[in-house]
Amino acid sequence: MKARSLTDRADELIYEWDVIQERSLETESSLMVFGTRGDQAVVLKVLRESGDVWRCGEVLEAFEGRGVVRCYERVDGAVLVERLIPGNSLAELALGGDDDKATEILAEVIQRMAHPRESVESLRTVANWGEAFDRYLESDDQQVSRSLVEQAGQMYTELCGSQKLTKVLHGDLHHYNILCDTERGWLAIDPKGVVGEIEYELGASLRNPYERPELFASVKTVARRLKRFEADLKVDSNRALRWAFAQSVLSAIWSVEDGWAVGDSNPALMLANTIGSMLD
C-alpha cells in the first residue's frame, strides 16, 4: 500500500479539523498550513517523518497553555495550534542588540512553564538522549574530538545521576522557539519533550541564536545569562553551566548523526570550548 504523501496527510487533517486554508509553507521537516477555524487563527503543522517533535501535541497539552502555544487538535506527527500574531521570534531581539531583555523573557517563559502536568506517557528522559555519546564513540567519525566527547559524556552521566526534581521539559527551548503574540505575550512552540531537571532546560538558550555564535560564545555572555537565570528561576548555576557544556557537545554529535559537517566553527562546539574554560 502506497504511503500517503505529506500533502495528502495535510488535506485529510484540514478536512477533519475544519480548517479554512489561507496559505502553506514547506520546510525541510514539515508542511505548515496557516488558516482559520471558526474565528480562531490557527496553524496546522504536519511532520515529514518521525523525530524529536513527533509527539509535540502531547507535550504542549502537558503545559495546558501556560507559557506555550495552545494545542487544539493532535495526532502523532501533526498538530493544530493557535496562530501567534505577529509571530516574530525572540532571536530578533537578541540579534538586534538586546540580549539582556531576551534572556529576561526566556526566564519568564520558563517560569510560566514551571508546573506541567505530572507526566507524558513513554516520554524519553535526558539519560535516554545521552546515549548518543556512546554511539559516537563506537563510530568511526572523527569530526568531534574524542577526548571532548568522553569528557562531556562523563559529565552528562554524572548530572543525570544526581538530578533531584525532574519533570516534563520543553527540551529545545531557545530563541527561535519562542514567538510573540499581541494578546498572550511570548510563548514557546515546537517542544521535543523530555524528562529532566530545570537546569537542563537552559542549555539550548545558551547556545543561541546559532547564526551569530560570537554573540553567545563568550565567557561574559554566558556568565551574564546564567546570573539572570539564577536570580529569576532560583536554579543552580553551576549545574546549568555543566549541563550546557555537555549538551553543546551532544548537539554537535546530533548534527553529525543528521549528516551535517561539523568543525571548529560549529556554534555548539564554540560554546563548549567557551564553557570549558569556565569549569573548575
C-alpha positions as CSV (number, residue, x, y, z in Angstrom):
1,M,0.0,0.0,0.0
2,K,1.4,3.3,-1.1
3,A,2.3,5.7,1.8
4,R,0.3,8.9,1.9
5,S,2.2,12.0,0.8
6,L,2.7,14.9,3.1
7,T,0.1,16.9,1.2
8,D,-2.4,14.1,1.4
9,R,-2.0,13.9,5.1
10,A,-2.4,17.6,5.5
11,D,-5.5,17.7,3.2
12,E,-7.1,15.0,5.4
13,L,-6.5,16.9,8.6
14,I,-7.6,20.2,7.0
15,Y,-11.0,18.5,6.3
16,E,-11.2,16.6,9.6
17,W,-10.3,19.6,11.7
18,D,-12.4,22.0,9.8
19,V,-9.6,24.4,8.8
20,I,-10.0,27.1,6.2
21,Q,-6.6,27.3,4.5
22,E,-5.1,30.7,3.7
23,R,-1.5,29.7,2.7
24,S,1.0,27.0,3.3
25,L,4.8,26.7,3.7
26,E,7.0,23.7,3.2
27,T,10.2,23.3,5.2
28,E,12.8,20.5,5.4
29,S,10.9,18.9,8.3
30,S,7.2,19.8,7.8
31,L,4.3,21.3,5.9
32,M,2.7,24.2,7.7
33,V,-0.8,25.4,6.8
34,F,-1.9,28.8,8.0
35,G,-5.6,29.4,8.2
36,T,-8.7,29.8,10.4
37,R,-11.1,27.6,12.3
38,G,-14.2,29.5,13.1
39,D,-13.0,32.9,14.4
40,Q,-9.6,31.5,15.5
41,A,-6.4,31.9,13.6
42,V,-4.6,28.5,13.5
43,V,-1.6,26.7,12.2
44,L,-1.6,23.1,11.1
45,K,1.9,21.5,11.2
46,V,2.4,18.1,9.6
47,L,5.8,16.5,10.1
48,R,7.5,14.6,7.2
49,E,8.8,11.8,9.4
50,S,9.1,10.6,12.9
51,G,11.6,12.5,15.0
52,D,12.1,14.7,18.0
53,V,8.8,16.7,17.8
54,W,6.6,13.9,16.5
55,R,4.6,14.0,19.8
56,C,4.8,17.7,20.3
57,G,1.0,17.9,20.7
58,E,1.0,15.7,23.8
59,V,3.8,17.8,25.3
60,L,2.0,21.1,24.6
61,E,-1.1,19.7,26.3
62,A,1.0,18.9,29.4
63,F,1.7,22.6,29.9
64,E,-2.0,23.4,29.4
65,G,-1.3,26.7,27.6
66,R,1.0,28.1,30.3
67,G,3.9,29.7,28.5
68,V,3.2,27.7,25.4
69,V,1.1,27.9,22.3
70,R,-2.4,26.3,22.8
71,C,-2.9,23.0,21.2
72,Y,-6.4,22.4,19.7
73,E,-6.0,19.1,18.0
74,R,-3.2,16.5,17.7
75,V,-2.3,13.1,16.3
76,D,1.2,11.6,16.1
77,G,3.1,13.7,13.6
78,A,0.7,16.5,13.3
79,V,-0.8,19.3,15.5
80,L,-3.2,22.1,15.2
81,V,-2.3,25.1,17.3
82,E,-3.3,28.8,17.8
83,R,-1.5,31.1,15.4
84,L,0.6,33.7,17.1
85,I,0.4,37.2,15.7
86,P,2.7,38.9,14.7
87,G,4.8,35.7,15.5
88,N,8.2,37.2,15.4
89,S,10.9,35.2,17.3
90,L,12.9,36.1,20.3
91,A,16.0,35.7,18.2
92,E,15.3,39.0,16.6
93,L,15.5,40.7,19.9
94,A,18.9,39.1,20.8
95,L,20.3,39.7,17.3
96,G,19.1,43.3,17.4
97,G,21.3,44.0,20.4
98,D,19.1,43.5,23.4
99,D,20.4,40.2,24.7
100,D,19.6,41.1,28.3
101,K,15.9,41.6,27.5
102,A,15.8,38.4,25.5
103,T,17.3,36.5,28.5
104,E,14.8,38.0,30.8
105,I,11.9,36.9,28.5
106,L,13.4,33.4,28.3
107,A,13.3,33.2,32.1
108,E,9.7,34.4,32.2
109,V,8.6,31.8,29.7
110,I,10.4,29.0,31.6
111,Q,8.8,30.3,34.9
112,R,5.3,30.1,33.3
113,M,6.1,26.5,32.2
114,A,7.2,25.5,35.7
115,H,4.3,23.3,36.6
116,P,3.4,20.9,33.8
117,R,1.1,18.0,34.2
118,E,2.8,15.2,36.1
119,S,3.8,13.1,33.2
120,V,3.5,12.3,29.5
121,E,3.3,8.6,28.8
122,S,6.5,7.0,27.5
123,L,8.3,10.3,27.2
124,R,12.1,10.0,26.9
125,T,14.5,11.2,29.6
126,V,17.6,13.2,29.4
127,A,19.5,10.0,30.2
128,N,18.0,8.4,27.0
129,W,19.2,11.4,25.0
130,G,22.7,10.9,26.4
131,E,23.0,7.5,24.7
132,A,24.3,9.5,21.7
133,F,27.7,9.9,23.4
134,D,28.3,6.1,23.4
135,R,27.0,5.8,19.8
136,Y,29.5,8.4,18.7
137,L,32.4,6.8,20.5
138,E,31.5,3.5,18.9
139,S,31.5,5.1,15.4
140,D,34.4,5.9,13.2
141,D,33.6,9.6,13.0
142,Q,36.4,12.0,13.9
143,Q,34.7,15.4,13.4
144,V,34.3,15.9,17.2
145,S,37.3,15.5,19.4
146,R,37.1,12.1,21.1
147,S,38.5,13.5,24.3
148,L,35.9,16.2,24.3
149,V,33.1,13.6,23.8
150,E,34.5,11.5,26.6
151,Q,34.7,14.5,29.0
152,A,31.2,15.7,28.1
153,G,29.7,12.2,28.3
154,Q,31.1,11.6,31.7
155,M,29.8,14.9,33.0
156,Y,26.4,14.3,31.4
157,T,26.2,10.9,33.1
158,E,27.1,12.4,36.5
159,L,24.5,15.1,36.1
160,C,21.8,12.6,35.1
161,G,22.5,10.5,38.2
162,S,22.4,13.4,40.6
163,Q,19.1,15.1,39.5
164,K,16.7,15.8,42.3
165,L,13.4,17.1,40.9
166,T,12.6,16.0,37.4
167,K,9.6,16.9,35.3
168,V,8.4,17.4,31.7
169,L,10.6,19.9,29.9
170,H,10.3,21.6,26.5
171,G,13.7,20.1,25.6
172,D,14.6,22.6,22.9
173,L,13.8,26.0,24.4
174,H,15.8,28.5,22.5
175,H,15.2,31.9,21.0
176,Y,13.8,30.6,17.7
177,N,11.2,28.5,19.5
178,I,9.7,31.5,21.4
179,L,7.4,33.7,19.5
180,C,5.5,36.9,20.3
181,D,1.7,37.2,20.3
182,T,-0.1,40.5,20.7
183,E,-2.6,39.2,23.2
184,R,-0.7,36.5,25.1
185,G,2.9,37.7,25.0
186,W,5.9,35.5,24.4
187,L,5.1,31.8,24.0
188,A,7.1,28.6,23.3
189,I,6.4,26.4,20.3
190,D,7.7,23.0,18.9
191,P,8.6,21.2,22.1
192,K,10.6,18.0,21.8
193,G,9.5,16.9,25.3
194,V,12.0,15.3,27.7
195,V,12.0,14.5,31.4
196,G,14.8,16.1,33.4
197,E,15.6,18.9,35.9
198,I,15.1,22.5,35.2
199,E,18.8,23.3,34.8
200,Y,18.8,21.1,31.8
201,E,16.3,23.3,30.1
202,L,18.7,26.3,30.0
203,G,21.3,24.6,27.7
204,A,19.6,25.3,24.4
205,S,19.1,29.0,25.0
206,L,22.8,29.4,26.0
207,R,23.9,28.2,22.5
208,N,21.6,30.5,20.6
209,P,21.0,32.5,18.4
210,Y,23.1,29.9,16.5
211,E,23.6,32.1,13.4
212,R,25.7,34.6,15.4
213,P,27.8,32.5,17.8
214,E,30.0,35.5,18.6
215,L,27.1,36.9,20.5
216,F,26.9,33.9,22.9
217,A,30.2,32.1,22.8
218,S,31.9,34.3,25.3
219,V,32.6,34.0,29.0
220,K,31.0,37.4,29.6
221,T,27.7,36.5,27.9
222,V,27.4,33.0,29.4
223,A,28.0,34.4,32.9
224,R,25.6,37.3,32.4
225,R,22.8,35.0,31.1
226,L,23.3,32.5,33.9
227,K,23.2,35.2,36.5
228,R,19.8,36.2,35.2
229,F,18.5,32.7,35.2
230,E,19.8,32.1,38.7
231,A,18.1,35.3,40.0
232,D,14.8,34.7,38.2
233,L,14.5,30.9,38.4
234,K,16.5,30.0,41.5
235,V,18.4,27.5,39.6
236,D,21.8,26.0,40.4
237,S,24.0,28.0,38.0
238,N,26.9,25.5,38.4
239,R,24.8,22.6,37.3
240,A,23.3,24.7,34.5
241,L,26.8,25.5,33.3
242,R,27.9,21.9,33.3
243,W,24.7,20.8,31.5
244,A,25.2,23.5,28.9
245,F,28.8,22.2,28.3
246,A,27.7,18.6,27.9
247,Q,24.7,19.5,25.8
248,S,26.8,21.6,23.5
249,V,28.9,18.5,22.7
250,L,25.7,16.4,22.4
251,S,24.3,18.9,20.0
252,A,27.3,18.6,17.8
253,I,27.0,14.8,17.9
254,W,23.4,15.0,16.8
255,S,24.4,17.3,13.9
256,V,26.9,14.6,12.8
257,E,24.1,11.9,13.1
258,D,21.9,14.1,11.0
259,G,24.5,14.2,8.2
260,W,25.9,17.7,8.7
261,A,29.6,18.6,8.6
262,V,30.9,19.6,12.0
263,G,34.1,21.6,12.5
264,D,35.6,24.1,14.9
265,S,33.2,26.8,13.7
266,N,30.2,24.8,14.7
267,P,28.3,27.1,17.1
268,A,27.7,24.3,19.7
269,L,31.4,23.4,19.8
270,M,32.3,27.1,20.1
271,L,30.2,27.3,23.2
272,A,31.6,24.1,24.6
273,N,35.1,25.5,24.3
274,T,34.0,28.7,25.9
275,I,32.4,26.9,28.9
276,G,35.3,24.5,29.1
277,S,37.4,27.5,30.2
278,M,34.9,28.3,32.9
279,L,34.6,24.9,34.5
280,D,36.6,24.1,37.7
